[in-house]
Amino acid sequence: MTPRRASPPAGDASDLPEADPGNLPGDGSDGFGGSDGFDGEPPPVDDFASQVLDVVDAIPPGRVMSYGDIAAYLAVGPGPRQVGKVMSVYGGAVAWWRVIHSDGTPAPGHDSRALKHYLAEGTPLRSARPPVRVDMRRARWPGP
């Protein structure tokens, strides 16, 4: 398994949510890549978190997996809520928009930012209007 850094790499500012400058990936307020209540840097990446992030890294452009899909694919350790927790702490370092709810909706508050990625990647959609919804039958990826 590849060792991972606890904080996301410096990246393109276009990946940041557009809504509120106080709601940026990495600050914990958006649910992606933040410290999530930890003082300073996020905690070191444990084995489960590293496995989750490896799966997310492997999801091809235009495809998605639900939190439950990732938990089922790993078939060890915690379930979908813990996958969500990993994404809330470290998700800013990966293609977070490719991990969605089982009903095809992205994380709350990220519709417009995720939609830009979905359109750029050609992700099949059921709705491009709020609430944005990915067509899970066509876009679901079975895993690496």
C-alpha positions in Angstrom: 0.0 0.0 0.0 1.2 3.5 -0.9 1.9 5.7 2.1 -0.2 8.8 2.0 0.2 12.3 3.3 -2.3 13.6 5.8 -2.9 16.9 4.1 -4.0 17.3 0.5 -1.4 18.4 -2.1 -1.4 22.0 -3.3 -3.8 22.0 -6.2 -5.7 23.9 -8.7 -8.0 26.5 -7.1 -10.7 25.5 -9.6 -11.4 22.5 -7.4 -12.4 24.6 -4.5 -16.1 25.1 -3.8 -17.3 28.4 -5.1 -19.9 29.3 -2.5 -18.1 30.7 0.6 -14.4 31.5 1.0 -14.7 30.1 4.5 -15.9 26.8 3.1 -12.9 25.4 1.4 -11.6 21.9 1.1 -9.1 21.4 3.8 -10.7 23.6 6.4 -13.1 21.0 7.8 -16.2 23.1 7.1 -17.1 21.4 3.8 -16.7 17.8 4.6 -13.8 17.2 2.3 -10.2 17.3 3.3 -10.4 19.2 6.5 -9.2 18.6 10.0 -12.8 17.8 11.1 -12.4 19.1 14.6 -8.7 18.2 15.0 -6.3 20.9 16.0 -3.8 21.7 13.3 -3.1 19.0 10.7 -5.4 16.0 10.1 -4.4 12.8 11.9 -2.0 10.4 10.2 -3.6 8.2 7.6 -4.4 4.8 9.0 -4.7 1.6 6.9 -8.5 1.9 6.3 -8.2 5.5 5.2 -5.4 4.6 2.9 -7.4 1.8 1.4 -10.4 4.1 0.9 -8.2 6.8 -0.8 -6.6 4.2 -3.0 -10.0 3.1 -4.3 -11.1 6.7 -4.9 -7.8 7.3 -6.8 -8.6 4.4 -9.0 -12.2 5.5 -10.0 -11.9 6.5 -13.7 -13.2 9.9 -14.9 -16.9 9.7 -15.7 -17.5 6.9 -13.2 -18.6 7.0 -9.6 -18.9 4.8 -6.5 -21.1 5.2 -3.5 -19.8 5.3 0.0 -21.4 1.8 0.4 -19.8 0.5 -2.8 -16.4 1.4 -1.4 -17.1 -0.2 1.9 -18.4 -3.4 0.2 -15.5 -3.5 -2.2 -13.0 -3.3 0.7 -15.0 -6.0 2.6 -13.0 -5.3 5.7 -13.4 -2.9 8.6 -16.1 -0.2 8.9 -19.0 0.6 6.6 -20.3 3.5 4.5 -20.4 6.0 7.3 -16.7 5.4 8.1 -15.9 5.8 4.3 -17.7 9.2 4.6 -15.6 10.1 7.6 -12.4 9.3 5.7 -13.6 11.5 2.9 -14.5 14.3 5.3 -11.0 14.3 6.7 -8.8 13.5 3.6 -11.1 13.8 0.6 -9.6 17.0 -0.6 -6.6 15.0 -1.8 -8.6 12.8 -4.2 -11.4 13.2 -6.8 -14.1 13.6 -4.1 -16.9 14.2 -6.6 -16.6 10.5 -7.7 -17.8 9.3 -4.3 -21.5 9.9 -3.9 -24.6 8.8 -2.1 -26.3 5.6 -3.3 -29.2 7.7 -4.7 -26.7 9.4 -7.1 -26.4 12.8 -5.2 -23.1 14.3 -4.3 -22.2 15.4 -0.8 -24.5 18.2 0.5 -23.5 21.7 -0.5 -21.3 20.5 -3.4 -23.8 20.2 -6.2 -22.5 23.0 -8.4 -18.8 22.1 -7.9 -19.4 18.4 -8.5 -21.6 19.2 -11.5 -18.7 21.0 -13.2 -16.5 17.9 -12.8 -19.3 15.6 -14.0 -19.9 17.6 -17.1 -16.1 17.9 -17.8 -15.7 14.1 -17.4 -18.8 13.1 -19.2 -20.4 11.4 -16.2 -23.9 10.2 -17.0 -26.5 12.3 -15.2 -30.2 11.9 -14.4 -30.4 15.6 -13.4 -28.1 18.6 -13.9 -30.4 20.8 -11.8 -30.4 20.8 -8.1 -30.5 18.3 -6.7 -27.8 17.1 -9.1 -28.1 13.4 -9.6 -25.8 10.9 -11.3 -27.3 8.0 -13.2 -26.0 5.2 -11.0 -27.0 2.5 -13.4 -24.7 3.9 -16.1 -22.0 5.6 -14.0 -21.4 3.1 -11.2 -17.9 1.6 -11.3 -17.5 -1.9 -9.8 -14.1 -1.2 -8.4 -10.5 -1.8 -9.3 
